[in-house]
Amino acid sequence: MSDHADDLHDEDDPGYRGPAEVTVGNRTVAVDVEISGRFDPLLGRHVWRGRLRRLAETLGADASPAPGTTVTITVPDAPEAATARISEVDLWGSHMVDGVSRPPYPLPTESETDGVDPV
């Protein structure tokens, strides 16, 4: 894996790109992820989705999770793990996920969202 220290997106596009630990059932593996999100004013919270690269390969082909499977994502220096649900597998074999909990990366501060809690 390459050095991902500079891979956090800017404040206008909160997210994370780099290594993460992904837990599927009772197995935890290390994969590269791309996660991004935004504040949705209609929902009143931060929504996020992402891509888990080479998850099936890392877990083993016989353990490839299907859409609807719940996974836990932990990124380095994150305050807590995040929960997501696999929504699809793309043409390149990456697993796409939709966030269920708070995202696994820091959210904009309250002052950056005009006093509205981003979650």
N, C-alpha and C positions, 0 to 999 in steps of 0.2 A: 504494500500500500504506500501511497505517496504521503508527503507531509500535508496535512489538512488544516494547519493552524490559521490560515487566512481564508478559509472557505465559508465562514459565516456570511450570510447575505447582509446587505445594508439595511438601515432602519426602515426604509420604504417597503422592503420585501423580507419580512422576518422569516427565518428558516435556518436550515442546517444542511450541509453537504459534507460527508466524510464517513469515518468508521463508526459503527454502532454494534451493540450486542442486541440480538433479536432472539426472543424466547418464544418457541412454538411448543405448546404442551409442556413437557418436562425437559426439552432440549434447548440449550442456549448456544448460538453460533455467532461469529463475528462476520459482518458483511458491510459493504458500502451502501449508504443510503443518501437519498436526496429528498428533503422534506421542505415544504413551503406552506405558508398559510397567510391568512388575512383576517381582519376584524370584519364580521358580517353584521351590519347594523340591524338587519331584519331579525336575525336570530339573537342579537345582543351578546354575541360571544365570538371568540377566535375559532375559526375553522381551519383545518389543515389536512393535507394529504401528501403522499410521498411514494417513492419507488425504492424497493429493496432489491438490490442487484445480487444475482447469483445465489439467492436463498435456496432454491431447489438443489443446486449443485453442492452447496455447503452442507445441507441437511442430508443429502443422498437422494437420488431420484425416486426411491420408493417412499420417501417421506415428504414429498412436495405438497405443501398445504394448498387446499382448494379455496376458491372464493367463499367468503363467509367465516373463515377461520380467524379467531382472535389471536393477536400477537402482542408481545410487550417489547417496546423499543427503548433502549438506554443508550444515550450518547455520552461521551466523555465530559466530565465536569457539569453534568446536568443535575439540577436539584432533585429530580425524581424521574422515574421511568414513566413512559406513556403507553397507553393502550390504543391499538388500532385494529381494524378489521380488513382483511384482504378483500379487495373489490374485484380484481381481475388479474390475469397474467397477460402481459403484453407480448407482442410479436417476437421480442428478443429474450423472452423468458423471465423478465423481471416481474416481481409481484408488486402490484399497485395497492396501496392501503389508504383508507379513510380514517382519520383520527376519531377516537371515541372519547378520549379524556383530554386533559391539557396537553399541549405539544411537549416533546422532549427537549425543546430549546427555550431559551429565555424569551419572554414576551416584551413588547414595548412597555415602557413605564407609563403610569397613569397620565403624566403630563403630555406624553406623545400621542395619547388617544383622547385628548380633550376631556379628561376627568372621567371617562367611561372605563369601567373594569373590562379589560380585553378578553376575559374568559367568560 
